[in-house]
Amino acid sequence: MQLKNTKSRNLILNFLKQQDVPVTANDIFQNLIDEKITLSTIYRTLEKFTNQKIIKKEVDKNGTALFFLPQNQHCHILECKKCHNQIKLKYCPYENINKKIKHDTNFQVDEENIVIYGICNSCNKKQENN
């Protein structure tokens, strides 16, 4: 089913195209607040985009839905559990693990978590100094 081209959908899609990291519906709402798009419209649009495979959705450890555009080369995000700083990796840290799983079990991994949680260098240094 073809989606109707609307101003709201175009604004949301263009916002997602500009993002380096996955975003929440609330992030979109806050950034497009001047466009007078309601949060319910954003949620409905994100659901339609996800169902049409225009965007991808992942749920983080807190149960918050994150949305992002699929790219030719998928990416992973490192997120600090203390300061929530995010670092985008330019490679897949699961590549060798996925090959080993396939070799050992004949199980084909077709989905990975995009966000990897830990403690960043700055927060580690702060913790060491205390």
N, C-alpha and C positions, 0 to 999 in steps of 0.2 A: 504494500500500500504506500503510495506516494504521499509525503507530508506536504501540507499546504505551506507556501512561502509567506511568512508573516514578519512584521517588523520585530516583534519580540524574539522569535526564533533566530532571526539573523543576528540580533544584538547578542544573544546568549552564545550562539555558535562563534561569533567573532571574538567575544571575550575569552572563550575556551581556547581558541587558536593562539591567543597571545600569552597563555600561561605555560610556564616551564614545569610546574608541579601540579598535581591534582588539587582541585578546589571543591569546597562544599557549596550547597545551594545558597547558604547564607553569605558566603564570599561573593557569589555572583550577585545576589540581591544588594549587598552593600556597595558593590562597585557600579551597579547599574541603577542605583536609587534615583538618580536624576531623570532616568528614562521612564519612571513611573510604572515599572513592571512589578506586579504583585508577586509575593513569595509563592503563592499557590500556582501562578502561571509558570514560574520558574520550575517548580517541582513537576508539574504536568509536562512541560517541555523536556526536562531532563529524562523523565520516564519514557517519553516517545522517542527521544534520541537514542536512549539505551536499547529500547526494543527494536529499533531500526538498525542497530549496530553502528550508528554514527559516532557515538561516544562509548566509553567504557565506564563501568562503575565498580568501585571496590569499597569495602567497609573496613574502617580502621579498627584498632583495638578497643576503642571507646564506643563502637557501634555507629560512628558517623560515616555517612556515605560520602565518598570522594569521587569526583567525575573528571575525566580527562579524555582527550582525543587519542585514539589509537594512532601509532606512528609506524612507519616502515620498520624502524628499529625500536623495540620497546626499551623502556628505561626503568630504573629503580631509584627510589628516594631513600636516603638515610635520614631519619628524624631523631633528634635528641629528645629523650624522655623528660629532661629537666627544662631546657629552654625552648624546645620545639623548633629549633633551627633546622632547616632542611638543606640537604646537599644532594644534588642530582648526579648519579653515577652515569658515566658514558659507556658502560659495559654491563653485561649481565653476570652477576655474581653466582648465578645458579647454573650456568652453562655446563661446567664439568660435572656437577652433581646430577643434573638431568641426564647426561650421557651415561653416567655410572648406573643410575636407576634403570635406564632403558636396557643397558647391558646385563645387569644382574637379575632383573625381574621381568623384563620385556614389557614394562609399564611405561607408556608414553605420557609424560607430563605435558599438559597443554595449557596450564594456567599457573601463575605464580603470584605471590603477594608482591605488590609494587613497593610498599613501604617496609623498610627494615628499621627496627627500633634499637636504640642503644644510647650511649652517653658520648657527647661530642668532646673534642680535645679541650675546649675552653672550660666546660663544666668539670672535666676530669682534673684540670689544673687547679680550679677553685676548690674542689673537694680535697686534693692533696695538700693545699695550703692551710686548710682548716684544722 
